[in-house]
Amino acid sequence: MARVNSLLVLTGIVIVLFGLSPAFAAVYTSTDVPKNIEDNQTVSSTITVTDAGTVADVNITLDITHTWDSDLGAKLISPAGMEILLFWGIGGTGQNFSGTTFDDEATVYIENGTAPFSGSYQPVYHLSWIDGESVAGTWTLQVTDVWDGDQGTLNSWSIDVTLAGAVGPTPTLTLDSPSPASLWPPNGKTKSVTISGSVVDAGGGVGSAWLALDDDYDVLDDSNIPLTLGANGSFSISLALIAGRLEEDINGRCYEITLHATNTGGEEATPVSVVVTVPHDCRK
């Protein structure tokens, strides 16, 4: 896309980055593991969440070492007391649950999996029964061993929760010094100026990012240029500015370039700005 008027030509790729729906995903990991799984015993591990928000979706990932999988059963208990049976008596003589994720949207039921059950599976009960509850409080995983002779360890577990209506923090913005930052000599010719910087996701996603250009001669006021961001949030574009100013303007001329961005919920980050000047020629 190129924008042309008496003072500006913008070159480079320009694509608006539209945001996702206003939701925020967070992963919470248990810190009280590992825990031994003894014969004919139930072991409990907890995660305490202090964030506020309503659960829109929840998945759970666990890792268990055990020498006879069908001895085991497990359930997740929400802070409100909803009990979700994840699995019970599966895997036969197989060993371990290695990076096993329970997700209602998975395509394979846990009963149809095989040890060590790596990957994503639908649990016995629907995790969606927890949707609509508050995320805050204590989440509990209970693992039960129902036979003698084989023992194991609950190594780790975590919950991945999508919170409805939560958007998280706004992006982190940086602008590098323009190159060049001063247009000299003020001969009225077009000069290419490189504007670069970054818009980094701080946890709430990146919805859109754009530059606003303001000319103190009121020619480029509120000229907005959407940005394409690289994989690391970086960008670089070239502006063609006119190295011209009025002879009687002893203060010179300024182009102010401001970086704006929003998270996926539409909340705008604090803008940052740089200035390109056309200085006064003190000899005149």
N, C-alpha and C positions, 0 to 999 in steps of 0.2 A: 504494500500500500504506500502511496506517496501523497503527501499533503503539500499543496503549493499555494502560496500567496506572496505578497510583496516581500516577505522577510524569511519564510521558512519552507524548506523542503525536507521531509522526513523520509529516510530510506531504511529498509530492513523489514523483517517479517513482523506483522502486527496481527495478533489473534487474541480475542477476548477469552479469558479463562473463566468460564462460568462455574459457580460453586455447586457443591453437592447439597443434599437436603440437610436442614439444620439438626445434626446429631453428632455426638461426640463419643468415640470409643476409647475405653481405657482398659488396661490389663492390670489386674491385681494378683500378686503372687504371695503364697504362704511363706512365712518366715520361721515357722515352728517345726519344720521337717529337716532331716528325715526322722521317721518314726517306725519302730519295729511293729510288725504284724505277727502277733502270737497266735498259737492254735486256739480255736474256739473263743476268740476275743474280738472286740470291736475297738478300733483305734480311731480317734477323732483329731482332726486338724482344722484350724480356723484361719480366716482372713478377716480383719476388721477394716471396713471401708468408712472413711469420714466424709467423702464427697457427697454432695447433695445431687439428687436427680432421680428420674423415673426410668426404670429398666425398660428398654425397647427390645433388647435381644441379649441373651447370655449364652456363652459357650464355656466349657470347662476342659482343660487339658491336664492330664495326670501321667505320672511315671511311677510304676510299681515293679519292684523285683520280687518274684515269687516262683517257687519250683513246681507249683501245681495250680494253674489258674482257676480251675473250676471249684477250688476251695473257697473262692472269694465272691463277695458282693460289695457294691458301693452305692452310696446315695449322696446327693447334694441337698443341703438344707439352707434355705434362704433366710435372711434376717427376720422375715415375717413368719417363719415356721413352715413354709411350703417344702415338702419332701419330694425330691425327684429321684426315682430309682434309675441309676445309670446302667448297671449290669448286675447279673446274678448267676453264678454257676455255669459260666461259659468257658470255652477254650480247652476243655478236656484236660489232658496231661501236659498241655503246652505251658510255656514259661513266660512270665513277664507281661506287662503292659508298657510299651515303650513309646512315649510321646503320643498317647492316645487322646484324641480330641472328641468330645461329645458335642454335636451340633445338629439341631433340628433340620438344618438345610442339607446335611450330608446325604449321599445317595445310597449308602449301605447301612443296614441295621447292624447293631453290634452283635446280635446273635448269629449273623451270617459272616462275621469276620473270623480270622484265625490268628492265633498267638504269633508275634507279640502285639498285635492290634495297632500297629503304627498307622497313623493317618486319622481321618475324620469318619465318625460313625454316628448314626442316630441312636440315642439312648432308649432304654425301655419305656420310660415315661417322658412326656414332652417338657423340655426346658421352657417352652413358651408359657407354661402355667405360671411362671414367675413374672412374666411381662406385666407391667403396670405397677409393680411394687416399687418401693423406695430402695435405692442401691445401698443406702447408709445402714450400717450395723454389722453384725457378725455373720459371716458365711461359714458353713461347716461342711467338711467332707468326712463321711464316715465310711471306713473300710472294715468289713467283717470277714473273718476266717471261720468256717463252719466245720472243719475236719482236723483230725490229728495228723501229725507226721510231717507236715510241710509248713514252713514259715517264710516270712519275707519282710520287705521294707517299703513303706510309702516314701519314695525319694523326693517327690516334688509335685505341686499342683498349682494351678492358677485359673482365674476366671477372666474371660474377655467380655466386657459389658458395653453395650451400646446404650447411651442415655438419651432418651427422647427429649428434644428441645434444647439440649445442651450443646454449646458450640466450642467451648474451650478458649484458650488464649488467642490473641491476634498475632499475625506474623511479625517476625523481626526484620526491620528494614535497614539497609545500608546503601549509601550512595558514595561512589568514589569521586575524587576530584575530577572535574571536567578536563578534557584534553583537546585543545588548550582551554585554560580558564579565562584568558584575556585575548580579545581579538584586536590585533595590531598589525599594521597601521590601520587607522579608521578611514579607509579609502573607499568604502561603499561596496567592496567586493564580497562575494559569498565565501564563507569559510566553513569547512567541515569540523564539527565538534563531536567528540565521542562521549556519550553518557553511559556509564556502566554501574552496576551495583548488584544487589541481591535481595530477594524476598524469601525468607526462610520460614518454613512451617514450624511453629512453636508448640504444636500439639492440637490446634484447632483447625488445621487444614488451611489451604490458600484458596480463596474464592476467586478474586480477580485482582489484577495489578495494573497500574497505569501511571503515566507521567502527566503532570499538568504544567504547562508553560505559560509564564507571565512576562510580558514585555512592558517595561515601565513607560513605553510610548503608547501603550494601550492598543497594540495591534494584535498580539498573540494571547490576550487575556483569556483564561479558561479554555485554552486549546488542550484537549485531553487526548493522549495517545495510549491505547491499550498495549500491554507488553506480553511477549512470549517468554516464559521462563525455562531455563535449562533444568536438567535433572537435579542439580544442587541449588536451584532457585536463582541462579545468576542470569543476568541479561546484559546486552550491550547493543546500543543503537547509535546511529549517526544522525546528527542534525546539521542542516545547512543553514547557518545564520549569517546575517548581513553585518559585516564590520563597518557599520555606518552610524553616525550620530549627528545631531544638529550642532553647527559650529558654536552657537551661543550657549550650548549645554556644558557648563564648566564642570558638572559632576560626572559627565560621561553617561553611558547607557548601560542598563542591566537587563539581562535575561535571567529570571528566576525559574529554576526547574525543580519541581517537587514530586517526590515519589509517594504514591498512595497504594494501599492494598487492604483487602478485607479477608477475614477468615470465611469458612464455609457457611457461617450463620449470618454473614453480611455486616459483622462488626468491623469497623475500620481501625487499623493500627495508627499510631501516632506518625504523621507524615515527616519526612526528612527532605531537606532542600539543599541545593547548591546554586551558585550564581556564576554566570558568564558575563564578563564586562566588556564594553567598548570604552576604554578610558578616554579622558579629555587629553587633547594634544596641547600641552602647556606652552608650546612654541607659538601658538596662535592666540 
